[in-house]
Amino acid sequence: MKIDKYIPYLTKEDKIFLIQIIMLLGLIILTKLLLD
């Protein structure tokens, strides 16, 4: 899946969706670090 070719065509909803995924991944990583 080539993300690069979709970047120029992102709508506002797509950007919000991506930000939510990034934040979710960040939370998962943080909890793993804290639990270790």
Secondary structure as UniProt FT lines:
FT   HELIX           4..9
FT   HELIX           12..35
//
